[in-house]
Amino acid sequence: MPDDELYAPVLYSGWWAALGVALLLLVVGWIVFAFLSTRASAEEKAQPPAPRLPTGPYDPYAGLRAEFEAHLDAVEQRYLAGELDERGLHLALSKEVRGFASGRLGVDASVLTLSEIERMTGTQHLTRLIARYYRPSFAEYDVDPLARLDEHGVTPTGRDSIDRARTVVRTW
């Protein structure tokens, strides 16, 4: 190439600069949007934290626990009043425990089989309890003829089943 033929540099068009500025503004806008949309609202910040357990961490299921404690109290009262026999008690307890499990797991546990619940993570106490309720629920008799009844007509099995249901609701 001869030395006397010099060409001026090629300038970029003005729209390239405008496109660069537009992209820069788009990225900044996206970052601001992501930051603002993930912040807690004033209503969320104003809500009191979940109650503390005696062991320390906050319990996100405190309301659910209180609700099902009340349900278990109602089942116990019906049992003590003689409205439920042993079979009816275990069916009612199974219903209430499965209702609690539904709220705890986020899945309708009332339609799950015992083996399906066993396959879920962290449900060991629940599956042992439900398995324990199967025998009285499907027994041939309403009240075990060999069971010793206390002064209220309550069997030790019935009392123990209510206590175990409360333990699962309180600790799981």
C-alpha positions in Angstrom: 0.0 0.0 0.0 1.5 3.4 -0.9 2.2 5.8 1.8 0.4 8.7 0.3 -3.0 7.1 0.4 -4.1 7.4 4.0 -7.7 6.8 5.0 -9.5 8.4 7.9 -10.7 6.0 10.6 -14.2 4.6 10.3 -16.5 6.0 13.0 -19.2 4.0 14.6 -22.7 5.1 14.0 -24.5 7.0 16.8 -27.0 4.3 17.4 -24.3 2.0 18.8 -23.7 4.4 21.6 -27.5 4.7 22.2 -27.8 0.9 22.3 -25.0 0.7 24.8 -26.6 3.3 27.1 -30.0 1.6 26.8 -28.5 -1.8 27.7 -26.7 -0.3 30.7 -29.9 1.3 31.9 -31.8 -2.0 31.4 -29.3 -3.9 33.6 -29.4 -1.2 36.3 -33.2 -1.2 36.2 -33.3 -5.0 36.5 -31.0 -4.9 39.6 -33.2 -2.3 41.2 -36.3 -4.2 40.5 -34.9 -7.5 41.9 -33.8 -5.7 45.0 -37.1 -4.0 45.7 -39.3 -6.9 44.8 -37.6 -9.3 47.2 -37.6 -7.0 50.3 -40.1 -7.7 53.0 -43.1 -5.4 53.0 -44.1 -3.2 55.9 -46.9 -5.6 56.9 -44.5 -8.6 56.9 -42.0 -6.6 59.1 -44.8 -5.6 61.5 -45.9 -9.2 62.2 -44.6 -10.6 65.5 -42.3 -13.5 65.2 -43.5 -17.0 65.8 -43.5 -18.0 69.4 -40.3 -19.5 70.8 -40.2 -23.1 71.8 -38.6 -24.0 75.2 -35.8 -25.6 73.2 -35.0 -22.3 71.4 -35.9 -22.0 67.7 -39.0 -20.3 66.5 -41.9 -22.7 65.8 -43.6 -21.9 62.4 -46.3 -24.5 63.2 -47.4 -23.0 66.6 -50.8 -22.1 65.2 -51.3 -25.5 63.6 -50.3 -27.2 66.8 -52.7 -25.1 68.9 -55.5 -25.9 66.5 -55.0 -29.6 66.6 -54.5 -29.6 70.4 -58.0 -28.2 70.6 -59.2 -30.9 68.1 -57.6 -33.6 70.3 -59.2 -32.1 73.4 -62.6 -32.3 71.7 -62.1 -36.0 70.7 -61.0 -36.8 74.3 -64.1 -35.1 75.7 -66.3 -37.1 73.3 -64.6 -40.3 74.4 -64.9 -39.6 78.1 -68.6 -38.7 77.6 -69.2 -42.1 76.0 -70.0 -40.7 72.6 -67.0 -42.7 71.1 -66.1 -46.3 71.7 -62.5 -47.5 71.4 -62.9 -48.0 67.6 -64.5 -44.6 67.1 -61.8 -43.0 69.2 -59.0 -44.4 67.1 -60.7 -43.5 63.9 -61.2 -39.9 65.2 -57.6 -39.7 66.4 -56.3 -41.0 63.1 -58.4 -38.3 61.3 -57.0 -35.5 63.5 -53.4 -36.7 63.3 -53.7 -37.0 59.5 -55.2 -33.5 59.5 -52.2 -32.2 61.4 -49.8 -34.0 59.1 -51.6 -32.4 56.1 -50.9 -29.0 57.4 -47.3 -29.9 58.4 -46.4 -31.6 55.1 -48.4 -29.5 52.7 -49.9 -32.7 51.2 -53.4 -34.1 51.9 -52.4 -37.0 54.3 -56.0 -38.1 54.7 -55.8 -39.9 51.4 -52.3 -41.4 51.7 -51.7 -45.0 52.7 -49.4 -45.8 55.5 -46.6 -46.9 53.1 -46.9 -43.6 51.2 -46.5 -41.6 54.4 -43.5 -43.9 55.4 -41.7 -42.9 52.2 -41.9 -39.2 53.1 -39.0 -37.6 55.0 -39.3 -37.1 58.7 -42.6 -38.9 59.3 -41.3 -41.8 61.5 -43.3 -40.8 64.6 -46.4 -40.3 62.6 -46.3 -43.6 60.8 -45.7 -45.5 64.0 -48.8 -43.7 65.5 -51.0 -44.4 62.6 -49.9 -48.0 62.4 -50.8 -48.3 66.1 -54.3 -47.0 65.4 -55.0 -49.6 62.7 -55.6 -52.5 65.1 -58.3 -50.9 67.2 -59.8 -49.2 64.1 -60.4 -52.5 62.3 -61.0 -54.7 65.3 -64.1 -57.0 65.4 -65.2 -55.5 68.7 -66.0 -51.9 69.8 -64.2 -52.2 73.2 -61.6 -54.9 73.9 -63.4 -57.4 76.1 -60.2 -58.2 77.9 -59.3 -54.5 78.6 -59.5 -53.1 82.1 -61.8 -50.1 82.3 -61.2 -47.3 84.8 -64.0 -45.5 86.7 -64.8 -43.4 83.6 -65.1 -46.5 81.4 -61.8 -45.6 79.7 -59.4 -48.3 78.6 -55.6 -47.8 79.1 -55.3 -48.2 75.3 -57.6 -45.3 74.7 -55.8 -43.0 77.2 -52.4 -44.0 75.8 -53.6 -43.4 72.2 -54.8 -39.9 73.1 -51.5 -39.1 74.9 -49.4 -40.4 71.9 -51.4 -38.2 69.5 -50.7 -35.2 71.7 -47.0 -36.1 71.8 -46.8 -36.2 68.0 -48.7 -32.9 67.6 -46.5 -31.2 70.3 -43.1 -32.5 69.1 -43.2 -33.0 65.4 
